[in-house]
Amino acid sequence: MDLGFEGLEQKYDNIHLPHRKPRGGELSETQKQDKCLLNQSCVLCKNAFALCQALQRRQGDLAQPNRGL
């Protein structure tokens, strides 16, 4: 989730948004570590989703042998 979904974090327990840097300030070390962990989990999920999409496309190519490959 990106920062366009700010209200969802209070509504649902399983939504985690990254910390925002305050205007004219910096994030604390704890906030930076939290943000790093969140980014790492996002990358894992995005890579897994991309793999599923690639496998699905590949199955579609195998199911239609007359397609011009």
PDB file of N, H, CA, C and O in Angstrom:
ATOM      1  N   MET A   1       0.848  -1.170   0.000  1.00  0.00           N
ATOM      2  CA  MET A   1       0.000   0.000   0.000  1.00  0.00           C
ATOM      3  C   MET A   1       0.890   1.227   0.000  1.00  0.00           C
ATOM      4  O   MET A   1       1.953   1.238   0.619  1.00  0.00           O
ATOM      5  N   ASP A   2       0.458   2.232  -0.681  1.00  0.00           N
ATOM      6  H   ASP A   2      -0.406   2.224  -1.184  1.00  0.00           H
ATOM      7  CA  ASP A   2       1.215   3.465  -0.660  1.00  0.00           C
ATOM      8  C   ASP A   2       0.481   4.510   0.176  1.00  0.00           C
ATOM      9  O   ASP A   2      -0.545   4.215   0.789  1.00  0.00           O
ATOM     10  N   LEU A   3       0.998   5.698   0.197  1.00  0.00           N
ATOM     11  H   LEU A   3       1.831   5.938  -0.301  1.00  0.00           H
ATOM     12  CA  LEU A   3       0.457   6.720   1.088  1.00  0.00           C
ATOM     13  C   LEU A   3      -0.890   7.281   0.627  1.00  0.00           C
ATOM     14  O   LEU A   3      -1.466   8.127   1.312  1.00  0.00           O
ATOM     15  N   GLY A   4      -1.395   6.834  -0.501  1.00  0.00           N
ATOM     16  H   GLY A   4      -0.927   6.147  -1.057  1.00  0.00           H
ATOM     17  CA  GLY A   4      -2.720   7.242  -0.940  1.00  0.00           C
ATOM     18  C   GLY A   4      -3.834   6.565  -0.159  1.00  0.00           C
ATOM     19  O   GLY A   4      -5.002   6.923  -0.311  1.00  0.00           O
ATOM     20  N   PHE A   5      -3.490   5.595   0.673  1.00  0.00           N
ATOM     21  H   PHE A   5      -2.542   5.304   0.797  1.00  0.00           H
ATOM     22  CA  PHE A   5      -4.465   4.826   1.432  1.00  0.00           C
ATOM     23  C   PHE A   5      -4.334   5.074   2.926  1.00  0.00           C
ATOM     24  O   PHE A   5      -4.465   4.137   3.713  1.00  0.00           O
ATOM     25  N   GLU A   6      -4.083   6.295   3.331  1.00  0.00           N
ATOM     26  H   GLU A   6      -3.976   7.056   2.692  1.00  0.00           H
ATOM     27  CA  GLU A   6      -3.795   6.605   4.729  1.00  0.00           C
ATOM     28  C   GLU A   6      -4.900   6.207   5.696  1.00  0.00           C
ATOM     29  O   GLU A   6      -4.591   5.785   6.811  1.00  0.00           O
ATOM     30  N   GLY A   7      -6.141   6.315   5.336  1.00  0.00           N
ATOM     31  H   GLY A   7      -6.392   6.658   4.431  1.00  0.00           H
ATOM     32  CA  GLY A   7      -7.227   6.010   6.254  1.00  0.00           C
ATOM     33  C   GLY A   7      -7.401   4.529   6.537  1.00  0.00           C
ATOM     34  O   GLY A   7      -8.018   4.162   7.537  1.00  0.00           O
ATOM     35  N   LEU A   8      -6.871   3.674   5.679  1.00  0.00           N
ATOM     36  H   LEU A   8      -6.370   3.971   4.867  1.00  0.00           H
ATOM     37  CA  LEU A   8      -7.075   2.231   5.839  1.00  0.00           C
ATOM     38  C   LEU A   8      -6.306   1.658   7.022  1.00  0.00           C
ATOM     39  O   LEU A   8      -6.710   0.638   7.579  1.00  0.00           O
ATOM     40  N   GLU A   9      -5.205   2.295   7.415  1.00  0.00           N
ATOM     41  H   GLU A   9      -4.876   3.124   6.963  1.00  0.00           H
ATOM     42  CA  GLU A   9      -4.391   1.759   8.506  1.00  0.00           C
ATOM     43  C   GLU A   9      -5.171   1.743   9.821  1.00  0.00           C
ATOM     44  O   GLU A   9      -4.976   0.844  10.639  1.00  0.00           O
ATOM     45  N   GLN A  10      -6.047   2.722  10.033  1.00  0.00           N
ATOM     46  H   GLN A  10      -6.205   3.452   9.369  1.00  0.00           H
ATOM     47  CA  GLN A  10      -6.845   2.742  11.253  1.00  0.00           C
ATOM     48  C   GLN A  10      -8.049   1.807  11.161  1.00  0.00           C
ATOM     49  O   GLN A  10      -8.552   1.328  12.177  1.00  0.00           O
ATOM     50  N   LYS A  11      -8.502   1.555   9.943  1.00  0.00           N
ATOM     51  H   LYS A  11      -8.094   1.945   9.117  1.00  0.00           H
ATOM     52  CA  LYS A  11      -9.697   0.757   9.757  1.00  0.00           C
ATOM     53  C   LYS A  11      -9.414  -0.748   9.812  1.00  0.00           C
ATOM     54  O   LYS A  11     -10.243  -1.514  10.302  1.00  0.00           O
ATOM     55  N   TYR A  12      -8.255  -1.172   9.315  1.00  0.00           N
ATOM     56  H   TYR A  12      -7.581  -0.550   8.917  1.00  0.00           H
ATOM     57  CA  TYR A  12      -7.917  -2.599   9.249  1.00  0.00           C
ATOM     58  C   TYR A  12      -6.626  -2.863  10.007  1.00  0.00           C
ATOM     59  O   TYR A  12      -5.730  -2.020  10.038  1.00  0.00           O
ATOM     60  N   ASP A  13      -6.537  -4.038  10.618  1.00  0.00           N
ATOM     61  H   ASP A  13      -7.266  -4.723  10.593  1.00  0.00           H
ATOM     62  CA  ASP A  13      -5.355  -4.402  11.393  1.00  0.00           C
ATOM     63  C   ASP A  13      -4.190  -4.859  10.526  1.00  0.00           C
ATOM     64  O   ASP A  13      -3.036  -4.702  10.924  1.00  0.00           O
ATOM     65  N   ASN A  14      -4.460  -5.417   9.362  1.00  0.00           N
ATOM     66  H   ASN A  14      -5.398  -5.545   9.038  1.00  0.00           H
ATOM     67  CA  ASN A  14      -3.403  -6.013   8.550  1.00  0.00           C
ATOM     68  C   ASN A  14      -2.825  -5.066   7.493  1.00  0.00           C
ATOM     69  O   ASN A  14      -2.079  -5.510   6.620  1.00  0.00           O
ATOM     70  N   ILE A  15      -3.150  -3.786   7.554  1.00  0.00           N
ATOM     71  H   ILE A  15      -3.756  -3.426   8.263  1.00  0.00           H
ATOM     72  CA  ILE A  15      -2.613  -2.787   6.627  1.00  0.00           C
ATOM     73  C   ILE A  15      -1.465  -2.064   7.314  1.00  0.00           C
ATOM     74  O   ILE A  15      -1.621  -1.546   8.420  1.00  0.00           O
ATOM     75  N   HIS A  16      -0.320  -2.031   6.659  1.00  0.00           N
ATOM     76  H   HIS A  16      -0.194  -2.452   5.761  1.00  0.00           H
ATOM     77  CA  HIS A  16       0.839  -1.339   7.206  1.00  0.00           C
ATOM     78  C   HIS A  16       1.351  -0.348   6.181  1.00  0.00           C
ATOM     79  O   HIS A  16       1.685  -0.730   5.060  1.00  0.00           O
ATOM     80  N   LEU A  17       1.416   0.910   6.549  1.00  0.00           N
ATOM     81  H   LEU A  17       1.144   1.221   7.460  1.00  0.00           H
ATOM     82  CA  LEU A  17       1.911   1.956   5.665  1.00  0.00           C
ATOM     83  C   LEU A  17       3.277   2.421   6.140  1.00  0.00           C
ATOM     84  O   LEU A  17       3.570   2.372   7.335  1.00  0.00           O
ATOM     85  N   PRO A  18       4.113   2.871   5.214  1.00  0.00           N
ATOM     86  CA  PRO A  18       5.429   3.353   5.621  1.00  0.00           C
ATOM     87  C   PRO A  18       5.320   4.664   6.405  1.00  0.00           C
ATOM     88  O   PRO A  18       4.359   5.419   6.261  1.00  0.00           O
ATOM     89  N   HIS A  19       6.330   4.908   7.235  1.00  0.00           N
ATOM     90  H   HIS A  19       7.111   4.295   7.352  1.00  0.00           H
ATOM     91  CA  HIS A  19       6.376   6.169   7.974  1.00  0.00           C
ATOM     92  C   HIS A  19       6.686   7.299   7.007  1.00  0.00           C
ATOM     93  O   HIS A  19       7.463   7.129   6.067  1.00  0.00           O
ATOM     94  N   ARG A  20       6.086   8.431   7.237  1.00  0.00           N
ATOM     95  H   ARG A  20       5.455   8.569   8.001  1.00  0.00           H
ATOM     96  CA  ARG A  20       6.354   9.605   6.418  1.00  0.00           C
ATOM     97  C   ARG A  20       7.336  10.506   7.138  1.00  0.00           C
ATOM     98  O   ARG A  20       7.262  10.692   8.352  1.00  0.00           O
ATOM     99  N   LYS A  21       8.248  11.054   6.374  1.00  0.00           N
ATOM    100  H   LYS A  21       8.308  10.903   5.388  1.00  0.00           H
ATOM    101  CA  LYS A  21       9.195  11.998   6.950  1.00  0.00           C
ATOM    102  C   LYS A  21       8.451  13.300   7.234  1.00  0.00           C
ATOM    103  O   LYS A  21       7.802  13.844   6.340  1.00  0.00           O
ATOM    104  N   PRO A  22       8.535  13.807   8.460  1.00  0.00           N
ATOM    105  CA  PRO A  22       7.844  15.050   8.767  1.00  0.00           C
ATOM    106  C   PRO A  22       8.456  16.216   7.998  1.00  0.00           C
ATOM    107  O   PRO A  22       9.648  16.217   7.691  1.00  0.00           O
ATOM    108  N   ARG A  23       7.637  17.188   7.699  1.00  0.00           N
ATOM    109  H   ARG A  23       6.669  17.188   7.949  1.00  0.00           H
ATOM    110  CA  ARG A  23       8.106  18.350   6.955  1.00  0.00           C
ATOM    111  C   ARG A  23       9.212  19.052   7.744  1.00  0.00           C
ATOM    112  O   ARG A  23       9.022  19.450   8.893  1.00  0.00           O
ATOM    113  N   GLY A  24      10.357  19.191   7.103  1.00  0.00           N
ATOM    114  H   GLY A  24      10.511  18.868   6.169  1.00  0.00           H
ATOM    115  CA  GLY A  24      11.477  19.854   7.753  1.00  0.00           C
ATOM    116  C   GLY A  24      12.183  19.001   8.791  1.00  0.00           C
ATOM    117  O   GLY A  24      12.996  19.523   9.554  1.00  0.00           O
ATOM    118  N   GLY A  25      11.902  17.722   8.843  1.00  0.00           N
ATOM    119  H   GLY A  25      11.241  17.299   8.223  1.00  0.00           H
ATOM    120  CA  GLY A  25      12.491  16.844   9.851  1.00  0.00           C
ATOM    121  C   GLY A  25      13.023  15.567   9.230  1.00  0.00           C
ATOM    122  O   GLY A  25      13.078  15.424   8.009  1.00  0.00           O
ATOM    123  N   GLU A  26      13.405  14.661  10.079  1.00  0.00           N
ATOM    124  H   GLU A  26      13.360  14.778  11.071  1.00  0.00           H
ATOM    125  CA  GLU A  26      13.931  13.361   9.653  1.00  0.00           C
ATOM    126  C   GLU A  26      13.206  12.250  10.406  1.00  0.00           C
ATOM    127  O   GLU A  26      12.600  12.482  11.452  1.00  0.00           O
ATOM    128  N   LEU A  27      13.279  11.055   9.862  1.00  0.00           N
ATOM    129  H   LEU A  27      13.772  10.866   9.012  1.00  0.00           H
ATOM    130  CA  LEU A  27      12.734   9.886  10.546  1.00  0.00           C
ATOM    131  C   LEU A  27      13.710   9.433  11.622  1.00  0.00           C
ATOM    132  O   LEU A  27      14.923   9.590  11.479  1.00  0.00           O
ATOM    133  N   SER A  28      13.177   8.872  12.694  1.00  0.00           N
ATOM    134  H   SER A  28      12.192   8.744  12.810  1.00  0.00           H
ATOM    135  CA  SER A  28      14.037   8.311  13.732  1.00  0.00           C
ATOM    136  C   SER A  28      14.650   7.011  13.204  1.00  0.00           C
ATOM    137  O   SER A  28      14.194   6.477  12.193  1.00  0.00           O
ATOM    138  N   GLU A  29      15.666   6.511  13.873  1.00  0.00           N
ATOM    139  H   GLU A  29      16.037   6.945  14.694  1.00  0.00           H
ATOM    140  CA  GLU A  29      16.302   5.266  13.449  1.00  0.00           C
ATOM    141  C   GLU A  29      15.319   4.102  13.488  1.00  0.00           C
ATOM    142  O   GLU A  29      15.354   3.234  12.616  1.00  0.00           O
ATOM    143  N   THR A  30      14.448   4.075  14.483  1.00  0.00           N
ATOM    144  H   THR A  30      14.420   4.780  15.192  1.00  0.00           H
ATOM    145  CA  THR A  30      13.435   3.018  14.590  1.00  0.00           C
ATOM    146  C   THR A  30      12.478   3.085  13.401  1.00  0.00           C
ATOM    147  O   THR A  30      12.129   2.056  12.823  1.00  0.00           O
ATOM    148  N   GLN A  31      12.056   4.299  13.037  1.00  0.00           N
ATOM    149  H   GLN A  31      12.340   5.135  13.507  1.00  0.00           H
ATOM    150  CA  GLN A  31      11.156   4.458  11.899  1.00  0.00           C
ATOM    151  C   GLN A  31      11.841   4.046  10.602  1.00  0.00           C
ATOM    152  O   GLN A  31      11.215   3.441   9.732  1.00  0.00           O
ATOM    153  N   LYS A  32      13.133   4.372  10.469  1.00  0.00           N
ATOM    154  H   LYS A  32      13.642   4.863  11.176  1.00  0.00           H
ATOM    155  CA  LYS A  32      13.875   3.975   9.273  1.00  0.00           C
ATOM    156  C   LYS A  32      13.973   2.459   9.174  1.00  0.00           C
ATOM    157  O   LYS A  32      13.839   1.898   8.087  1.00  0.00           O
ATOM    158  N   GLN A  33      14.208   1.790  10.309  1.00  0.00           N
ATOM    159  H   GLN A  33      14.317   2.246  11.192  1.00  0.00           H
ATOM    160  CA  GLN A  33      14.293   0.333  10.320  1.00  0.00           C
ATOM    161  C   GLN A  33      12.942  -0.293   9.982  1.00  0.00           C
ATOM    162  O   GLN A  33      12.877  -1.270   9.236  1.00  0.00           O
ATOM    163  N   ASP A  34      11.862   0.271  10.535  1.00  0.00           N
ATOM    164  H   ASP A  34      11.915   1.064  11.142  1.00  0.00           H
ATOM    165  CA  ASP A  34      10.511  -0.225  10.234  1.00  0.00           C
ATOM    166  C   ASP A  34      10.206  -0.084   8.746  1.00  0.00           C
ATOM    167  O   ASP A  34       9.645  -0.987   8.125  1.00  0.00           O
ATOM    168  N   LYS A  35      10.584   1.057   8.190  1.00  0.00           N
ATOM    169  H   LYS A  35      11.040   1.790   8.694  1.00  0.00           H
ATOM    170  CA  LYS A  35      10.332   1.316   6.778  1.00  0.00           C
ATOM    171  C   LYS A  35      11.132   0.352   5.900  1.00  0.00           C
ATOM    172  O   LYS A  35      10.636  -0.122   4.878  1.00  0.00           O
ATOM    173  N   CYS A  36      12.360   0.068   6.301  1.00  0.00           N
ATOM    174  H   CYS A  36      12.763   0.452   7.132  1.00  0.00           H
ATOM    175  CA  CYS A  36      13.209  -0.866   5.560  1.00  0.00           C
ATOM    176  C   CYS A  36      12.599  -2.268   5.575  1.00  0.00           C
ATOM    177  O   CYS A  36      12.550  -2.929   4.538  1.00  0.00           O
ATOM    178  N   LEU A  37      12.137  -2.724   6.732  1.00  0.00           N
ATOM    179  H   LEU A  37      12.177  -2.187   7.575  1.00  0.00           H
ATOM    180  CA  LEU A  37      11.515  -4.045   6.832  1.00  0.00           C
ATOM    181  C   LEU A  37      10.240  -4.127   5.994  1.00  0.00           C
ATOM    182  O   LEU A  37       9.975  -5.141   5.347  1.00  0.00           O
ATOM    183  N   LEU A  38       9.461  -3.059   6.012  1.00  0.00           N
ATOM    184  H   LEU A  38       9.676  -2.235   6.537  1.00  0.00           H
ATOM    185  CA  LEU A  38       8.236  -3.027   5.222  1.00  0.00           C
ATOM    186  C   LEU A  38       8.565  -3.088   3.728  1.00  0.00           C
ATOM    187  O   LEU A  38       7.899  -3.793   2.970  1.00  0.00           O
ATOM    188  N   ASN A  39       9.595  -2.347   3.309  1.00  0.00           N
ATOM    189  H   ASN A  39      10.136  -1.774   3.924  1.00  0.00           H
ATOM    190  CA  ASN A  39       9.998  -2.373   1.904  1.00  0.00           C
ATOM    191  C   ASN A  39      10.478  -3.752   1.490  1.00  0.00           C
ATOM    192  O   ASN A  39      10.190  -4.196   0.379  1.00  0.00           O
ATOM    193  N   GLN A  40      11.208  -4.437   2.365  1.00  0.00           N
ATOM    194  H   GLN A  40      11.442  -4.076   3.267  1.00  0.00           H
ATOM    195  CA  GLN A  40      11.685  -5.780   2.048  1.00  0.00           C
ATOM    196  C   GLN A  40      10.522  -6.746   1.864  1.00  0.00           C
ATOM    197  O   GLN A  40      10.544  -7.576   0.955  1.00  0.00           O
ATOM    198  N   SER A  41       9.512  -6.645   2.715  1.00  0.00           N
ATOM    199  H   SER A  41       9.495  -5.970   3.453  1.00  0.00           H
ATOM    200  CA  SER A  41       8.360  -7.543   2.575  1.00  0.00           C
ATOM    201  C   SER A  41       7.558  -7.200   1.327  1.00  0.00           C
ATOM    202  O   SER A  41       6.991  -8.090   0.693  1.00  0.00           O
ATOM    203  N   CYS A  42       7.503  -5.926   0.969  1.00  0.00           N
ATOM    204  H   CYS A  42       7.963  -5.203   1.485  1.00  0.00           H
ATOM    205  CA  CYS A  42       6.798  -5.530  -0.256  1.00  0.00           C
ATOM    206  C   CYS A  42       7.491  -6.108  -1.486  1.00  0.00           C
ATOM    207  O   CYS A  42       6.832  -6.577  -2.414  1.00  0.00           O
ATOM    208  N   VAL A  43       8.822  -6.074  -1.488  1.00  0.00           N
ATOM    209  H   VAL A  43       9.357  -5.694  -0.734  1.00  0.00           H
ATOM    210  CA  VAL A  43       9.574  -6.615  -2.620  1.00  0.00           C
ATOM    211  C   VAL A  43       9.316  -8.110  -2.760  1.00  0.00           C
ATOM    212  O   VAL A  43       9.125  -8.606  -3.870  1.00  0.00           O
ATOM    213  N   LEU A  44       9.310  -8.825  -1.649  1.00  0.00           N
ATOM    214  H   LEU A  44       9.465  -8.422  -0.747  1.00  0.00           H
ATOM    215  CA  LEU A  44       9.031 -10.263  -1.705  1.00  0.00           C
ATOM    216  C   LEU A  44       7.655 -10.533  -2.305  1.00  0.00           C
ATOM    217  O   LEU A  44       7.504 -11.403  -3.162  1.00  0.00           O
ATOM    218  N   CYS A  45       6.657  -9.785  -1.852  1.00  0.00           N
ATOM    219  H   CYS A  45       6.780  -9.077  -1.156  1.00  0.00           H
ATOM    220  CA  CYS A  45       5.293  -9.973  -2.367  1.00  0.00           C
ATOM    221  C   CYS A  45       5.202  -9.621  -3.844  1.00  0.00           C
ATOM    222  O   CYS A  45       4.576 -10.344  -4.619  1.00  0.00           O
ATOM    223  N   LYS A  46       5.821  -8.517  -4.238  1.00  0.00           N
ATOM    224  H   LYS A  46       6.330  -7.930  -3.608  1.00  0.00           H
ATOM    225  CA  LYS A  46       5.765  -8.098  -5.646  1.00  0.00           C
ATOM    226  C   LYS A  46       6.475  -9.099  -6.539  1.00  0.00           C
ATOM    227  O   LYS A  46       6.002  -9.389  -7.638  1.00  0.00           O
ATOM    228  N   ASN A  47       7.620  -9.640  -6.081  1.00  0.00           N
ATOM    229  H   ASN A  47       8.004  -9.405  -5.188  1.00  0.00           H
ATOM    230  CA  ASN A  47       8.333 -10.638  -6.874  1.00  0.00           C
ATOM    231  C   ASN A  47       7.524 -11.929  -6.996  1.00  0.00           C
ATOM    232  O   ASN A  47       7.492 -12.544  -8.063  1.00  0.00           O
ATOM    233  N   ALA A  48       6.880 -12.337  -5.919  1.00  0.00           N
ATOM    234  H   ALA A  48       6.907 -11.838  -5.053  1.00  0.00           H
ATOM    235  CA  ALA A  48       6.041 -13.538  -5.967  1.00  0.00           C
ATOM    236  C   ALA A  48       4.866 -13.338  -6.917  1.00  0.00           C
ATOM    237  O   ALA A  48       4.517 -14.247  -7.671  1.00  0.00           O
ATOM    238  N   PHE A  49       4.260 -12.170  -6.887  1.00  0.00           N
ATOM    239  H   PHE A  49       4.544 -11.432  -6.274  1.00  0.00           H
ATOM    240  CA  PHE A  49       3.141 -11.878  -7.780  1.00  0.00           C
ATOM    241  C   PHE A  49       3.609 -11.871  -9.240  1.00  0.00           C
ATOM    242  O   PHE A  49       2.915 -12.382 -10.119  1.00  0.00           O
ATOM    243  N   ALA A  50       4.783 -11.292  -9.493  1.00  0.00           N
ATOM    244  H   ALA A  50       5.347 -10.877  -8.779  1.00  0.00           H
ATOM    245  CA  ALA A  50       5.320 -11.270 -10.861  1.00  0.00           C
ATOM    246  C   ALA A  50       5.609 -12.689 -11.352  1.00  0.00           C
ATOM    247  O   ALA A  50       5.383 -13.002 -12.521  1.00  0.00           O
ATOM    248  N   LEU A  51       6.106 -13.541 -10.465  1.00  0.00           N
ATOM    249  H   LEU A  51       6.289 -13.288  -9.515  1.00  0.00           H
ATOM    250  CA  LEU A  51       6.359 -14.927 -10.832  1.00  0.00           C
ATOM    251  C   LEU A  51       5.061 -15.645 -11.180  1.00  0.00           C
ATOM    252  O   LEU A  51       5.007 -16.396 -12.155  1.00  0.00           O
ATOM    253  N   CYS A  52       4.023 -15.421 -10.394  1.00  0.00           N
ATOM    254  H   CYS A  52       4.067 -14.811  -9.603  1.00  0.00           H
ATOM    255  CA  CYS A  52       2.712 -16.020 -10.695  1.00  0.00           C
ATOM    256  C   CYS A  52       2.198 -15.557 -12.047  1.00  0.00           C
ATOM    257  O   CYS A  52       1.669 -16.356 -12.821  1.00  0.00           O
ATOM    258  N   GLN A  53       2.351 -14.265 -12.336  1.00  0.00           N
ATOM    259  H   GLN A  53       2.781 -13.617 -11.708  1.00  0.00           H
ATOM    260  CA  GLN A  53       1.905 -13.750 -13.627  1.00  0.00           C
ATOM    261  C   GLN A  53       2.697 -14.369 -14.773  1.00  0.00           C
ATOM    262  O   GLN A  53       2.126 -14.724 -15.804  1.00  0.00           O
ATOM    263  N   ALA A  54       4.017 -14.501 -14.596  1.00  0.00           N
ATOM    264  H   ALA A  54       4.481 -14.213 -13.758  1.00  0.00           H
ATOM    265  CA  ALA A  54       4.854 -15.094 -15.645  1.00  0.00           C
ATOM    266  C   ALA A  54       4.468 -16.549 -15.880  1.00  0.00           C
ATOM    267  O   ALA A  54       4.385 -16.994 -17.025  1.00  0.00           O
ATOM    268  N   LEU A  55       4.233 -17.290 -14.801  1.00  0.00           N
ATOM    269  H   LEU A  55       4.301 -16.929 -13.871  1.00  0.00           H
ATOM    270  CA  LEU A  55       3.819 -18.689 -14.947  1.00  0.00           C
ATOM    271  C   LEU A  55       2.463 -18.796 -15.628  1.00  0.00           C
ATOM    272  O   LEU A  55       2.242 -19.683 -16.452  1.00  0.00           O
ATOM    273  N   GLN A  56       1.564 -17.894 -15.283  1.00  0.00           N
ATOM    274  H   GLN A  56       1.744 -17.173 -14.614  1.00  0.00           H
ATOM    275  CA  GLN A  56       0.241 -17.913 -15.897  1.00  0.00           C
ATOM    276  C   GLN A  56       0.345 -17.601 -17.399  1.00  0.00           C
ATOM    277  O   GLN A  56      -0.327 -18.230 -18.216  1.00  0.00           O
ATOM    278  N   ARG A  57       1.190 -16.628 -17.749  1.00  0.00           N
ATOM    279  H   ARG A  57       1.736 -16.118 -17.085  1.00  0.00           H
ATOM    280  CA  ARG A  57       1.384 -16.320 -19.172  1.00  0.00           C
ATOM    281  C   ARG A  57       2.009 -17.511 -19.893  1.00  0.00           C
ATOM    282  O   ARG A  57       1.630 -17.838 -21.018  1.00  0.00           O
ATOM    283  N   ARG A  58       2.969 -18.153 -19.231  1.00  0.00           N
ATOM    284  H   ARG A  58       3.277 -17.887 -18.317  1.00  0.00           H
ATOM    285  CA  ARG A  58       3.644 -19.298 -19.845  1.00  0.00           C
ATOM    286  C   ARG A  58       2.668 -20.447 -20.052  1.00  0.00           C
ATOM    287  O   ARG A  58       2.717 -21.114 -21.086  1.00  0.00           O
ATOM    288  N   GLN A  59       1.788 -20.691 -19.094  1.00  0.00           N
ATOM    289  H   GLN A  59       1.749 -20.149 -18.254  1.00  0.00           H
ATOM    290  CA  GLN A  59       0.775 -21.746 -19.249  1.00  0.00           C
ATOM    291  C   GLN A  59      -0.162 -21.406 -20.393  1.00  0.00           C
ATOM    292  O   GLN A  59      -0.590 -22.291 -21.133  1.00  0.00           O
ATOM    293  N   GLY A  60      -0.481 -20.136 -20.541  1.00  0.00           N
ATOM    294  H   GLY A  60      -0.134 -19.417 -19.939  1.00  0.00           H
ATOM    295  CA  GLY A  60      -1.324 -19.721 -21.660  1.00  0.00           C
ATOM    296  C   GLY A  60      -0.648 -19.975 -22.992  1.00  0.00           C
ATOM    297  O   GLY A  60      -1.305 -20.376 -23.953  1.00  0.00           O
ATOM    298  N   ASP A  61       0.670 -19.747 -23.064  1.00  0.00           N
ATOM    299  H   ASP A  61       1.204 -19.422 -22.283  1.00  0.00           H
ATOM    300  CA  ASP A  61       1.418 -20.002 -24.298  1.00  0.00           C
ATOM    301  C   ASP A  61       1.444 -21.493 -24.609  1.00  0.00           C
ATOM    302  O   ASP A  61       1.337 -21.884 -25.772  1.00  0.00           O
ATOM    303  N   LEU A  62       1.587 -22.346 -23.565  1.00  0.00           N
ATOM    304  H   LEU A  62       1.673 -22.029 -22.620  1.00  0.00           H
ATOM    305  CA  LEU A  62       1.628 -23.783 -23.785  1.00  0.00           C
ATOM    306  C   LEU A  62       0.256 -24.331 -24.151  1.00  0.00           C
ATOM    307  O   LEU A  62       0.158 -25.318 -24.881  1.00  0.00           O
ATOM    308  N   ALA A  63      -0.798 -23.706 -23.655  1.00  0.00           N
ATOM    309  H   ALA A  63      -0.719 -22.905 -23.062  1.00  0.00           H
ATOM    310  CA  ALA A  63      -2.146 -24.190 -23.926  1.00  0.00           C
ATOM    311  C   ALA A  63      -2.588 -23.865 -25.341  1.00  0.00           C
ATOM    312  O   ALA A  63      -3.515 -24.489 -25.858  1.00  0.00           O
ATOM    313  N   GLN A  64      -1.939 -22.894 -25.976  1.00  0.00           N
ATOM    314  H   GLN A  64      -1.187 -22.387 -25.556  1.00  0.00           H
ATOM    315  CA  GLN A  64      -2.316 -22.500 -27.334  1.00  0.00           C
ATOM    316  C   GLN A  64      -1.110 -22.688 -28.266  1.00  0.00           C
ATOM    317  O   GLN A  64      -0.408 -21.724 -28.572  1.00  0.00           O
ATOM    318  N   PRO A  65      -0.870 -23.915 -28.714  1.00  0.00           N
ATOM    319  CA  PRO A  65       0.350 -24.200 -29.483  1.00  0.00           C
ATOM    320  C   PRO A  65       0.371 -23.537 -30.854  1.00  0.00           C
ATOM    321  O   PRO A  65       1.448 -23.403 -31.435  1.00  0.00           O
ATOM    322  N   ASN A  66      -0.750 -23.123 -31.391  1.00  0.00           N
ATOM    323  H   ASN A  66      -1.626 -23.232 -30.919  1.00  0.00           H
ATOM    324  CA  ASN A  66      -0.781 -22.535 -32.722  1.00  0.00           C
ATOM    325  C   ASN A  66      -0.490 -21.038 -32.732  1.00  0.00           C
ATOM    326  O   ASN A  66      -0.526 -20.403 -33.786  1.00  0.00           O
ATOM    327  N   ARG A  67      -0.205 -20.484 -31.580  1.00  0.00           N
ATOM    328  H   ARG A  67      -0.175 -21.001 -30.724  1.00  0.00           H
ATOM    329  CA  ARG A  67       0.158 -19.065 -31.540  1.00  0.00           C
ATOM    330  C   ARG A  67       1.528 -18.893 -32.165  1.00  0.00           C
ATOM    331  O   ARG A  67       2.407 -19.735 -31.985  1.00  0.00           O
ATOM    332  N   GLY A  68       1.707 -17.842 -32.873  1.00  0.00           N
ATOM    333  H   GLY A  68       0.992 -17.158 -33.020  1.00  0.00           H
ATOM    334  CA  GLY A  68       3.010 -17.579 -33.494  1.00  0.00           C
ATOM    335  C   GLY A  68       4.037 -17.126 -32.480  1.00  0.00           C
ATOM    336  O   GLY A  68       4.084 -15.942 -32.143  1.00  0.00           O
ATOM    337  N   LEU A  69       4.855 -18.024 -31.987  1.00  0.00           N
ATOM    338  H   LEU A  69       4.817 -18.985 -32.261  1.00  0.00           H
ATOM    339  CA  LEU A  69       5.875 -17.676 -31.000  1.00  0.00           C
ATOM    340  C   LEU A  69       7.103 -17.233 -31.670  1.00  0.00           C
ATOM    341  O   LEU A  69       8.082 -16.895 -31.005  1.00  0.00           O
TER     342      LEU A  69
END
